[in-house]
Amino acid sequence: MGKLIGIILILFSLISKAQSPIDKALVFWQEMNNQEIELEEFTNNLQFYLEHPLNVNNLTLEQIQNFPLINLKQFLIIQHFKQKNGDYFSIQEFYLLPQFSKLYVEILAPFISFTPSIEKEKLRLYFLSRIIIKPENTKGFLKSDSSGYLGSKLHLYNRFQIKSKSQRGFISWEKDKGEISFIGNTYKYGYQRNVKGIIKQINLGSFSAHIGEGLIHSNNFIIGKTNPIESFQAITAPIKINSGASEYNFENGIAVMSRYKSISNTSFYSRKIINGEIENGAIKSIKSDGLYNTYSQLEKKNIGAISTYGALTQFKCNKTIIGYNFTFKSFSSEYKPPDTYYNKNYGLDAYNLNQSLNYKFLSNKWLLRGELAIDKELNKASNHFFSFSPDDDFNILINMRSFSSKYKSYQSSTFSETSRVQNEKGVYFAAEWNLPSLKLYSSIDFFSHQTPKYLVHLPSQGKEFTLFGNWRINDSTSLKLFYKIEQKEEDDNSLILDKLTGRTSQHLYAYFKIRLTENLRFISRFDFTTYQKKSEVYKGQAAYFDFIYRKKKHQFASRLAWINTENWQTRIYAYEYDMLYNFSIPAYYDESFRYYINYSFKPTSKVQFWIKYGRTIFPQKTTIGSGLEELEGSYKSELKTQVRVRF
């Protein structure tokens, strides 16, 4: 859903004694981040550090690459205080650090320690099983011929994990709805071992790789344009185990990370099966949704493979890091997508080489980082960031990016307006003010596209402005106001391709939350959207109301939502509180109502159960969806169950 996903909604409450440390951290993280984040990986990492706290007196840059609660700027503040005053002895000293609020320190406390761990290498085993079913029969399940769905309506997911202080591993199996069990399903495994000596980390099986700013390769989620400046100061691990449910965006092979004095190196090899369509010996399309529930979908499996060799070599001197990177990718066949106006420069040869230089210049008040990349034809791409904090209450960020319209890369992702690292130039400014009870954020982005892109047959340009404020009224009540306006150019209509016209999208929402009792929270949000192209104006509205109840062994969340949008362009995305590791951000659209209830029960410290039921009602409709997903009736529903056991 990329850039179209709206703002993540904060579904949890203010901190309470009944919440677990991970719940509290998730609340805090979502308040700091306004767009979608890697929530599954976030909770996975925090679970590890809850059991194996991070020793802040021996903190290194490599360690915070995997620790989601400390960014680069905060790391430098921690190190600067330690150099002046010696080792930390208790969490009380963190309250003295600049830009470490009382709330942030309380969130951080359960995941850090101040003395070296003397625990033995204890291996823990976890098992998670999830079942999702949509009770209503769509057309794909009603067809009796070979064109319908092949398997049952059940969506099944099972994962075994092992964790200790120095190693992690997993095996998972997923069957999507309509698939036949064990046919067309996804199997993943991965193992990560941290070792001492020159070699620091070894990965086997499934892992994520991130190079520089993502211009030549990245399997990571990329921070969006409406996130606070602190989010841009995070340091990302070049290699980390990928135990999530993603069926496409990961690497499969071996990776080794090493360091000798000031020089570090990461090398990896990955070979992945390509699913999609092949035509005249060339790959026509690559399938990434992981669905293989019809005969025609099964025919798209295993049409080829891609091998990736990658290496990152970095030199660190004081607060300066310089790196050289490359990826060599070999396709089993040339990649030739349909020859449309927006795919002119998107095909890839059977062999592709990308190289880049990345840099970081660090200080307590500012950070300069970026990457310059070329492909094998010497087409260029670059992305640069400068953040500056003159004092504890004010931050600014500037981004400059330039991607040639002919630059070619595969499996790359970076901060940008579109999903491709290609055909874009942009300048982004952001400023942030932190006052005692009020946080203000404002940003503006100017971007242009040198050649045609999807729905735009000519060079085009646009801009986006965002403003929001978080007001903490008192210890139990807060209010957030958010506004975004985006202006772009598109084809005038489908018959006139030599003329562009402007279109404007706006989104305004008010978000209110209050703690009613120690264990009960109430949350409400009201959204308004508009979409205007020429003289046509469409509007959208939505409102929802949440009640969340938490005690030590029980957690309950419910929502009632009303939606009224006039077309798909005015849809509203809303984050829904879900089961652990299973996060949903559905689109609210048309004239509809939605409700859900979500209940979790933890009878012992080693076992936890979840169940969630939701239904969306379209009063004016007699059918919902299209194709094999067409459903007779005016409502659709979903039931989810999950169990997690620690041995």
Salt bridges, closest charged atoms under 4 A:
ASP23 OD2 - ARG550 NH1 3.22
GLU31 OE1 - ARG472 NH2 3.99
GLU31 OE2 - LYS513 NZ 2.15
GLU38 OE1 - LYS240 NZ 3.88
GLU40 OE2 - ARG159 NH1 3.15
GLU62 OE2 - ARG259 NH1 3.44
ASP87 OD1 - LYS82 NZ 3.46
GLU106 OE2 - LYS102 NZ 2.50
GLU119 OE2 - HIS52 ND1 3.39
GLU174 OE2 - HIS155 NE2 2.66
ASP176 OD1 - HIS155 NE2 3.57
GLU213 OE1 - ARG369 NH1 2.41
GLU251 OE2 - HIS217 NE2 3.23
GLU279 OE1 - LYS284 NZ 3.56
ASP289 OD1 - LYS287 NZ 2.71
ASP339 OD1 - LYS344 NZ 3.44
ASP349 OD2 - LYS376 NZ 2.89
GLU417 OE1 - LYS225 NZ 2.46
GLU417 OE2 - LYS488 NZ 2.55
GLU424 OE2 - ARG401 NE 2.75
GLU432 OE2 - LYS439 NZ 3.80
ASP445 OD2 - LYS225 NZ 2.88
ASP445 OD2 - ARG401 NH2 2.76
GLU464 OE1 - LYS225 NZ 3.37
GLU486 OE2 - LYS488 NZ 3.80
GLU486 OE1 - ARG503 NH1 3.54
GLU490 OE2 - ARG503 NE 3.14
GLU490 OE1 - LYS533 NZ 3.24
ASP491 OD2 - HIS457 ND1 2.65
ASP492 OD1 - LYS534 NZ 3.39
ASP527 OD2 - HIS507 NE2 2.70
ASP527 OD2 - ARG525 NH2 2.67
ASP546 OD1 - ARG559 NE 2.85
GLU576 OE2 - ARG594 NE 2.62
GLU576 OE1 - LYS612 NZ 3.12
ASP578 OD2 - LYS612 NZ 3.16
ASP578 OD2 - LYS640 NZ 2.81
ASP590 OD2 - LYS621 NZ 2.48
GLU629 OE1 - LYS177 NZ 2.71
GLU630 OE1 - LYS139 NZ 3.48
GLU638 OE1 - LYS640 NZ 3.76
